[in-house]
């Protein structure tokens, strides 16, 4: 080997080593200063949010308003039951309320003046009969000494007098009760009967209102389970309604990255079907790990812990660009999250 080539090779190797070292240093510096250094990528799915709509009352389906795929607004009438049986039940309870009210009014007003006067006349008749039996008793007692009357006759006259006195007392008690009116306990019982009748009427009115099925929220019909004419039991599903808003995304963050995010952190959400970027924010971080570690938590085991996130989308498409169950990618600027942590502390 030539003595002049050896230094040239050494120089060449030294230059190449320095170039590699410089490139590695530049790459590390780029990674540290790059905006992606604070970017956290998470993966999740659009939450499936749907409601099973059913009547609270049994009956025959009279009308089904919407078909699968139709958009509905909150409060829209979606289905009807035949309401005539419930109208009849309501009419019966309304009549019961009227009867209970009339009976209570009668108890509160007491007896009519004519009934009080009738009770007074009964007392007068009893007094007249008592006076007559008193005179007969005295006459028979006077005749007993002369032998014109027997002891048996005198005893009968005394019994008639005592009976007449008892009739007078009973008539006077009836007159006092008529003047005083009904007892407070009777009035309280009448009030309780009226309250029960009103409760039954309210229950019947609620049952009649339940024959109309209204949409609880804006959404899209994803299943029409029944058809008009079907007999259904209460709580039998007739529609499945997918809720359009708000749109929630469910994602998971590993335990080492948990400190890089916070509730309220702004995020960007993308899906595979379009280039549109959806804006949102972290609304909830579960306080509980989805994976329960072993008793001895080594460093490796702790990295297996994940925590559930709920992300609320701000600008979801009106035409459901983010469909329920769709996989999405979430980008979090952890620098912003760190600033929020600092402000919170």
C-alpha positions in Angstrom: 0.0 0.0 0.0 1.3 3.4 -0.9 2.3 5.6 2.0 0.4 8.6 0.4 -2.9 6.7 0.2 -3.1 6.0 4.0 -3.6 9.6 5.1 -6.1 10.2 2.3 -8.3 7.3 3.5 -8.1 8.5 7.1 -9.1 11.9 6.1 -12.0 10.5 4.1 -13.3 8.4 7.1 -12.9 11.4 9.4 -14.9 13.6 7.0 -17.7 11.0 6.6 -17.9 10.5 10.4 -18.2 14.2 11.0 -20.9 14.4 8.3 -22.9 11.6 9.9 -22.5 13.2 13.3 -23.6 16.6 11.9 -26.6 15.0 10.3 -27.7 13.3 13.5 -27.3 16.4 15.5 -29.4 18.4 12.9 -32.1 15.7 13.0 -32.3 15.8 16.8 -32.4 19.5 16.8 -35.2 19.5 14.2 -37.2 17.0 16.2 -36.9 19.2 19.3 -37.8 22.4 17.5 -40.4 20.9 15.2 -44.1 21.8 15.9 -44.8 18.0 15.8 -42.7 17.6 18.9 -45.7 18.7 21.1 -48.3 16.9 19.0 -50.1 13.9 20.6 -52.0 11.6 18.3 -54.9 9.6 19.7 -57.3 7.2 18.1 -60.9 6.6 18.8 -64.5 6.3 17.4 -67.5 8.5 17.2 -69.8 7.6 20.0 -73.0 5.6 19.1 -75.8 7.6 20.7 -79.3 6.3 20.0 -82.7 6.1 21.8 -85.2 3.2 21.7 -88.6 4.9 21.5 -91.7 3.2 23.0 -95.2 4.0 24.2 -95.8 3.9 28.0 -99.2 2.5 27.3 -100.4 -0.7 25.5 -102.7 -0.5 22.6 -103.2 -0.6 18.8 -100.8 1.5 16.6 -102.9 4.0 14.6 -100.2 5.9 12.8 -96.4 5.7 12.1 -95.2 9.0 10.7 -91.6 8.5 9.8 -89.6 5.9 7.8 -86.0 4.7 8.2 -83.5 7.4 7.3 -85.9 10.3 7.9 -84.6 13.3 9.9 -86.8 14.3 12.9 -86.9 17.4 15.1 -87.4 17.5 18.8 -91.1 17.4 19.6 -92.2 15.9 16.3 -95.1 13.5 16.5 -93.7 10.1 15.5 -96.5 7.7 16.2 -100.0 7.4 17.6 -102.0 4.8 19.4 -105.8 4.4 19.1 -106.9 6.8 21.8 -110.7 6.1 22.2 -110.2 3.6 25.2 -108.2 6.2 27.0 -110.7 8.9 26.3 -113.4 6.7 27.8 -111.3 6.0 30.9 -110.7 9.8 31.3 -114.5 10.5 31.1 -115.2 7.9 33.8 -112.6 9.5 36.2 -114.0 13.0 35.5 -117.5 11.7 36.5 -116.0 10.2 39.7 -114.4 13.6 40.5 -117.8 15.3 40.2 -119.5 12.8 42.5 -116.7 13.2 45.1 -116.9 17.0 44.9 -120.7 16.9 45.3 -120.5 14.7 48.4 -117.8 16.9 50.0 -120.0 20.0 49.3 -122.9 18.3 51.1 -120.7 17.5 54.1 -119.4 21.0 54.4 -122.8 22.7 54.1 -124.5 20.4 56.6 -128.2 19.6 56.5 -130.8 21.8 54.8 -133.1 24.0 56.9 -136.0 21.8 56.0 -134.2 18.8 57.5 -133.5 20.7 60.7 -137.1 21.7 60.9 -138.1 18.1 60.5 -135.9 17.1 63.3 -137.4 19.8 65.5 -140.9 18.5 64.7 -139.8 15.0 65.7 -138.7 16.4 69.1 -142.1 18.1 69.5 -143.9 14.9 68.7 -141.8 13.0 71.2 -142.5 15.6 73.9 -146.2 15.4 73.3 -146.2 11.6 73.5 -144.1 11.8 76.7 -146.6 14.2 78.4 -149.5 11.9 77.5 -147.8 8.8 79.0 -146.9 10.8 82.1 -150.5 11.7 82.7 -151.7 8.2 82.1 -149.1 6.9 84.6 -150.3 9.3 87.3 -154.0 8.4 86.7 -153.4 4.7 86.9 -151.3 5.1 90.0 -154.2 7.1 91.7 -156.7 4.4 90.8 -154.5 1.6 92.2 -155.4 2.6 95.8 -159.1 2.4 95.2 -158.8 -0.9 93.3 -160.1 0.6 90.1 -156.7 -0.2 88.4 -154.4 -3.2 88.7 -150.7 -3.2 89.4 -150.1 -4.7 86.0 -151.8 -1.7 84.4 -149.7 0.7 86.5 -146.5 -1.1 85.5 -147.4 -0.9 81.8 -148.1 2.9 82.1 -144.7 3.4 83.8 -142.9 1.5 81.0 -144.7 3.6 78.4 -143.7 6.7 80.2 -140.0 5.7 80.3 -140.0 4.7 76.7 -141.5 8.1 75.7 -138.8 9.9 77.7 -136.1 7.8 75.8 -137.7 8.8 72.4 -137.6 12.5 73.5 -133.8 12.2 74.2 -133.1 10.5 70.9 -135.1 13.2 69.0 -133.3 16.0 70.8 -129.9 14.4 70.0 -130.8 14.1 66.3 -131.9 17.8 66.4 -128.5 18.8 67.9 -126.6 16.8 65.3 -128.6 18.4 62.5 -127.9 21.9 63.8 -124.1 21.1 64.4 -123.6 19.6 60.9 -121.3 16.7 60.0 -118.2 15.7 62.0 -114.8 17.0 60.9 -113.7 13.4 60.4 -116.5 12.9 57.9 -115.4 16.1 56.0 -111.7 14.9 56.1 -112.8 11.6 54.6 -114.7 13.4 51.9 -111.7 15.5 51.0 -109.5 12.4 50.8 -112.0 10.8 48.4 -112.0 13.9 46.2 -108.2 13.9 46.2 -108.1 10.3 45.1 -110.6 11.0 42.4 -108.5 13.9 41.1 -105.4 11.7 41.1 -107.2 9.1 39.1 -108.3 11.7 36.6 -104.7 13.0 36.3 -103.5 9.5 35.7 -106.1 8.9 33.0 -105.1 12.2 31.3 -101.5 11.2 31.4 -102.3 7.9 29.8 -104.3 9.6 27.1 -101.3 12.0 26.4 -99.0 8.9 26.2 -100.9 7.7 23.1 -98.8 10.3 21.2 -95.1 9.5 20.8 -92.9 12.6 20.4 -89.3 12.8 19.4 -87.1 13.6 22.5 -84.3 15.2 20.4 -83.2 15.9 16.9 -82.0 12.8 15.2 -82.3 10.3 12.4 -84.6 7.2 12.3 -82.5 4.1 11.9 -85.2 1.5 12.5 -88.9 1.4 12.2 -90.0 -1.6 14.2 -93.8 -1.5 14.1 -96.5 -0.8 11.5 -100.1 0.7 11.9 -102.5 -1.9 13.2 -100.0 -3.7 15.3 -101.0 -4.5 18.9 -98.1 -3.6 21.3 -97.4 -3.9 24.9 -96.2 -0.9 26.9 -92.4 -0.3 26.6 -92.3 -2.2 23.3 -89.8 -0.4 20.9 -91.5 1.2 17.8 -88.5 3.3 16.6 -84.8 3.5 17.0 -83.6 7.1 16.8 -79.9 8.1 16.3 -79.1 11.3 18.1 -77.3 13.8 15.8 -76.1 16.4 18.3 -73.9 16.9 20.2 -71.3 14.6 18.5 -69.1 12.8 21.0 -65.8 11.0 20.2 -64.6 8.3 22.5 -60.8 7.9 22.7 -58.1 6.5 25.0 -54.9 8.0 26.2 -52.0 5.9 27.7 -51.0 6.5 31.3 -47.6 8.1 30.4 -49.4 10.7 28.2 -52.1 11.5 30.7 -50.2 14.5 32.1 -50.0 16.1 28.6 -53.8 16.7 28.3 -56.5 18.3 30.4 -60.3 18.9 30.2 -60.9 21.8 27.9 -57.9 21.2 25.7 -58.6 22.0 22.0 -58.2 19.1 19.6 -58.4 18.4 15.9 -60.3 15.4 14.6 -59.9 13.7 11.2 -61.5 10.7 9.6 -60.5 8.6 6.6 -63.4 9.5 4.4 -62.5 13.2 3.9 -59.8 15.8 4.3 -62.0 18.0 6.6 -60.6 18.8 10.0 -63.2 19.0 12.8 -62.5 21.2 15.9 -63.4 20.0 19.4 -62.3 20.0 22.9 -61.7 17.4 25.6 -64.8 17.4 27.8 -64.1 14.5 30.1 -61.2 12.4 31.3 -62.1 9.3 33.2 -60.7 9.2 36.7 -60.4 5.4 36.5 -58.1 3.3 34.4 -59.6 0.9 31.9 -56.9 -1.6 32.7 -56.4 -2.7 36.3 -52.7 -3.4 36.9 -51.3 -6.2 39.0 -50.5 -5.6 42.7 -46.8 -5.0 41.9 -46.8 -2.1 39.4 -43.6 -2.1 37.5 -42.7 0.6 35.1 -43.7 -1.6 32.1 -47.0 -2.5 33.6 -47.9 1.1 34.3 -47.5 1.9 30.6 -50.4 -0.4 29.8 -52.9 1.8 31.7 -55.3 3.7 29.5 -57.9 6.3 30.4 -61.1 7.1 28.5 -61.7 10.5 27.0 -64.8 12.2 25.7 -64.3 14.8 23.0 -67.1 17.2 22.1 -67.1 18.2 18.4 -67.8 21.9 17.7 -68.5 21.9 13.9 -70.0 18.5 13.1 -71.6 18.4 9.7 -75.3 18.9 9.4 -75.3 15.9 7.1 -73.6 13.8 9.7 -70.1 13.9 8.2 -69.0 12.2 11.4 -71.1 9.1 11.4 -71.6 7.2 14.6 -69.0 4.4 15.1 -66.6 5.9 12.6 -62.9 5.6 13.4 -61.1 8.9 13.8 -57.7 10.3 14.6 -57.3 13.0 17.2 -54.5 15.5 17.3 -53.7 17.3 20.5 -51.4 20.2 20.9 -49.9 19.2 24.2 -48.1 22.6 24.4 -51.6 24.2 24.8 -52.5 21.6 27.4 -49.4 22.3 29.3 -50.3 26.0 29.3 -53.8 25.1 30.7 -52.2 23.0 33.4 -50.0 26.0 34.3 -52.9 28.4 34.5 -54.9 25.9 36.6 -52.1 25.5 39.1 
